[in-house]
C-alpha cells in the first residue's frame, strides 16, 4: 500500500530523533565508534529532514491530526475529541495528509 512509507516514517519519528541523540552520546564517550555510527546518523538525519519537509506541506489541522495519531499514537477517538471533529472526519483529513506527504516523500526519494 502506497501510504505505508509515510505512516512508517511517522511511527518511527520519535525513534529517529532519540537514536540521533544516542549516536552523538556514543561518539562523545568513544570516538572510535564515530566511523561506524556517523553514516547511520547521516541517514537518520536525511530521513528526519524529508519527514520534516513533508510536515511543512500540511495545514495546521492536518499536522495536528497526523502527529497525534501516528507519532503520539493516539486512537482516532482521542484525536477527534482533541480536535473537535468527528472520528470519520479526522480519518479523512489524516488520509489526505498522508497522501500529501507520500507525494512529497516520493518526489524526494526518486
Backbone bond lengths (Angstrom), bond angles and torsions (degrees), N, CA, C in turn:
res aa  C-N    CA-C-N  psi(-1)  N-CA   C-N-CA  omega(-1)  CA-C   N-CA-C  phi
1 X - - - 1.455 - - 1.527 109.17 -
2 X 1.318 116.77 135.75 1.453 122.12 -174.53 1.531 112.24 -62.53
3 X 1.320 117.93 -33.78 1.462 121.03 -177.50 1.522 113.46 -66.42
4 X 1.293 117.58 -15.99 1.455 120.38 -172.57 1.519 114.23 -59.75
5 X 1.328 119.41 -34.34 1.467 119.55 -175.96 1.524 111.28 -66.53
6 X 1.322 118.14 -45.37 1.463 120.02 179.14 1.520 110.80 -66.79
7 X 1.310 117.03 -43.75 1.459 120.22 -179.86 1.523 110.20 -63.19
8 X 1.323 116.59 -42.73 1.467 120.35 178.11 1.529 110.95 -60.32
9 X 1.312 117.06 -45.92 1.460 120.19 179.69 1.519 111.28 -64.72
10 X 1.330 116.81 -41.26 1.460 120.57 179.02 1.528 111.60 -62.03
11 X 1.321 115.54 -44.73 1.463 119.53 -178.98 1.526 112.05 -66.89
12 X 1.317 117.28 -21.61 1.467 121.56 -179.47 1.524 113.30 -104.05
13 X 1.321 117.55 4.87 1.462 121.94 -175.31 1.532 111.76 -57.82
14 X 1.313 117.12 -47.72 1.467 119.72 -179.90 1.522 111.13 -64.78
15 X 1.327 116.49 -40.59 1.463 120.00 177.94 1.527 110.15 -59.21
16 X 1.325 116.44 -44.39 1.464 120.98 -179.02 1.529 110.41 -58.85
17 X 1.341 115.98 -46.19 1.462 120.17 -179.01 1.530 111.26 -63.39
18 X 1.324 116.71 -44.82 1.466 121.05 -179.50 1.527 110.70 -66.52
19 X 1.329 116.76 -41.27 1.464 119.92 -178.92 1.523 111.18 -62.85
20 X 1.333 117.60 -39.66 1.470 119.87 178.55 1.533 110.46 -62.04
21 X 1.332 117.19 -41.10 1.469 120.41 177.95 1.524 110.74 -66.06
22 X 1.314 116.40 -40.32 1.466 120.29 178.72 1.526 111.93 -64.01
23 X 1.314 116.15 -38.29 1.472 119.63 177.62 1.526 109.87 -62.04
24 X 1.334 116.48 -44.55 1.470 119.64 177.44 1.528 110.78 -58.63
25 X 1.308 116.36 -42.79 1.463 120.81 179.62 1.528 110.88 -65.17
26 X 1.322 116.87 -44.84 1.472 120.28 179.25 1.525 111.23 -59.96
27 X 1.334 116.02 -42.38 1.471 120.17 -179.73 1.521 110.34 -67.20
28 X 1.332 117.31 -38.96 1.470 119.28 179.50 1.527 111.64 -66.07
29 X 1.328 117.14 -28.63 1.463 120.83 178.91 1.521 112.67 -82.92
30 X 1.332 115.61 -29.58 1.465 119.57 -178.70 1.527 108.68 -150.53
31 X 1.329 116.12 97.04 1.463 121.05 -175.38 1.526 113.21 -63.59
32 X 1.320 117.47 -18.22 1.464 120.15 177.78 1.530 111.67 -66.10
33 X 1.326 117.11 -21.18 1.465 121.53 179.30 1.530 112.15 -78.15
34 X 1.310 116.76 -13.15 1.462 121.03 -175.27 1.523 112.31 -56.17
35 X 1.309 116.46 -42.10 1.471 120.60 -176.86 1.527 112.10 -57.87
36 X 1.309 116.58 -38.34 1.471 119.53 -178.71 1.526 112.71 -88.82
37 X 1.340 116.91 -27.74 1.462 119.33 -174.89 1.530 114.39 -90.07
38 X 1.315 117.72 -27.79 1.468 119.94 -178.20 1.530 112.20 -61.63
39 X 1.325 120.68 -42.90 1.471 118.73 177.05 1.542 112.61 -60.87
40 X 1.323 116.82 -38.31 1.469 119.59 176.77 1.524 110.51 -63.51
41 X 1.325 116.72 -44.67 1.462 120.58 -179.81 1.530 110.91 -63.31
42 X 1.313 117.23 -40.86 1.467 120.43 179.04 1.529 111.10 -61.44
43 X 1.328 116.46 -40.61 1.463 120.20 177.87 1.525 110.92 -66.26
44 X 1.318 116.69 -41.58 1.466 120.37 177.63 1.525 111.13 -64.26
45 X 1.327 116.97 -40.15 1.463 120.86 177.94 1.524 111.09 -63.02
46 X 1.324 116.16 -41.54 1.466 120.68 178.31 1.536 110.28 -62.34
47 X 1.314 115.91 -45.88 1.462 120.76 179.43 1.518 110.68 -62.99
48 X 1.319 116.83 -44.46 1.462 121.52 179.01 1.530 110.86 -61.86
49 X 1.315 116.52 -41.74 1.467 121.06 179.42 1.533 111.09 -63.03
50 X 1.313 117.02 -44.58 1.464 120.92 178.68 1.525 110.12 -60.89
51 X 1.305 116.80 -43.15 1.460 120.80 -179.94 1.532 110.82 -66.34
52 X 1.310 117.14 -42.79 1.466 120.50 178.71 1.520 111.45 -64.78
53 X 1.323 117.46 -37.10 1.465 120.54 176.41 1.529 110.70 -64.44
54 X 1.326 116.41 -38.79 1.462 118.77 179.06 1.527 110.85 -69.21
55 X 1.342 117.81 -29.52 1.466 120.78 174.98 1.528 110.51 -60.99
56 X 1.320 116.42 -37.97 1.465 121.12 -176.74 1.530 112.66 -64.72
57 X 1.317 116.97 -22.03 1.467 120.91 179.77 1.523 112.31 -80.90
58 X 1.315 116.69 -10.12 1.463 120.92 -176.91 1.526 111.20 -90.09
59 X 1.318 115.05 152.03 1.459 118.95 170.93 1.524 108.02 -71.59
60 X 1.317 116.84 166.87 1.463 120.09 178.36 1.523 111.37 -58.69
61 X 1.331 116.15 -41.10 1.461 120.88 179.67 1.522 110.89 -65.33
62 X 1.323 117.44 -46.34 1.464 121.18 178.88 1.521 110.37 -59.42
63 X 1.328 116.15 -46.64 1.461 120.96 -179.53 1.531 110.63 -60.22
64 X 1.321 116.04 -47.37 1.460 120.81 -178.90 1.530 111.39 -58.94
65 X 1.306 116.15 -46.08 1.466 120.67 -179.15 1.519 110.98 -65.75
66 X 1.314 116.87 -47.58 1.465 120.96 -179.33 1.526 110.89 -63.03
67 X 1.314 117.03 -44.83 1.464 120.35 -177.49 1.526 110.99 -63.94
68 X 1.318 115.63 -47.76 1.468 119.07 -179.72 1.524 111.68 -62.65
69 X 1.323 116.31 -42.28 1.465 119.73 -175.28 1.524 112.62 -72.79
70 X 1.314 117.51 -46.92 1.469 119.53 -170.93 1.526 114.75 -101.43
71 X 1.314 118.36 -35.49 1.463 119.87 -179.96 1.529 109.88 -84.03
72 X 1.334 116.11 -50.74 1.463 119.90 179.30 1.531 112.52 -82.43
73 X 1.322 116.48 -9.07 1.469 124.32 176.17 1.529 113.72 61.18
74 X 1.325 116.03 40.42 1.455 120.16 174.61 1.517 108.95 -76.89
75 X 1.322 117.02 151.75 1.461 120.21 173.15 1.529 107.58 -76.88
76 X 1.332 116.14 159.34 1.463 120.44 -177.85 1.523 111.27 -58.89
77 X 1.310 117.70 -35.61 1.477 120.84 -179.57 1.528 110.72 -60.04
78 X 1.331 117.33 -45.64 1.461 120.58 179.80 1.523 112.23 -68.63
79 X 1.317 116.54 -36.00 1.469 119.93 175.56 1.525 109.20 -61.66
80 X 1.328 116.64 -44.36 1.461 121.55 -179.70 1.530 111.20 -62.44
81 X 1.312 116.27 -44.31 1.472 119.86 179.03 1.523 110.31 -61.74
82 X 1.314 116.83 -44.92 1.473 121.64 -177.94 1.531 112.04 -64.83
83 X 1.328 116.52 -39.54 1.473 120.22 -175.63 1.521 113.21 -88.62
84 X 1.328 116.47 -19.89 1.463 119.65 -178.62 1.519 113.49 85.35
85 X 1.311 117.38 8.61 1.461 122.20 177.16 1.526 109.32 -102.24
86 X 1.318 116.02 165.48 1.464 119.44 174.39 1.529 108.79 -72.16
87 X 1.326 115.17 161.03 1.465 119.90 177.49 1.516 110.13 -57.65
88 X 1.330 116.00 -47.58 1.468 120.44 -177.68 1.523 111.26 -61.64
89 X 1.338 117.66 -40.39 1.461 119.90 179.59 1.534 110.66 -66.93
90 X 1.334 116.80 -39.59 1.474 120.12 175.41 1.521 110.50 -59.77
91 X 1.323 116.68 -41.46 1.463 120.39 178.80 1.525 111.09 -64.06
92 X 1.327 116.96 -40.48 1.473 119.76 177.75 1.529 110.66 -63.54
93 X 1.325 115.89 -46.03 1.465 119.76 178.73 1.533 109.76 -61.92
94 X 1.331 116.36 -43.12 1.460 121.01 178.43 1.517 112.47 -60.99
95 X 1.330 116.70 -43.78 1.470 120.31 178.79 1.520 111.63 -63.05
96 X 1.326 116.13 -40.95 1.463 120.52 178.40 1.536 110.09 -64.12
97 X 1.319 115.86 -41.54 1.469 120.38 179.93 1.528 111.13 -65.91
98 X 1.326 116.83 -42.17 1.468 120.72 178.42 1.524 109.98 -62.05
99 X 1.322 116.28 -41.22 1.473 119.88 178.56 1.525 110.57 -62.15
100 X 1.329 117.04 -43.66 1.463 121.54 177.12 1.528 110.44 -58.98
101 X 1.320 114.99 -47.16 1.458 119.71 -179.04 1.525 111.05 -63.37
102 X 1.320 116.86 -42.62 1.461 120.06 178.78 1.515 111.53 -58.21
103 X 1.328 116.48 -43.96 1.462 120.33 -179.67 1.524 110.84 -60.53
104 X 1.319 116.55 -43.18 1.464 119.88 178.95 1.528 111.99 -68.92
105 X 1.310 116.27 -42.18 1.465 119.88 -179.71 1.513 110.17 -66.17
106 X 1.338 117.53 -43.81 1.464 120.80 177.05 1.519 111.09 -58.07
107 X 1.318 117.01 -42.15 1.465 121.19 179.52 1.525 111.46 -65.00
108 X 1.325 117.47 -36.37 1.462 121.34 -178.69 1.525 112.18 -76.06
109 X 1.325 116.59 -33.43 1.460 120.57 -177.01 1.525 111.08 -80.46
110 X 1.315 116.53 -39.16 1.474 121.31 -175.68 1.507 112.62 -78.55
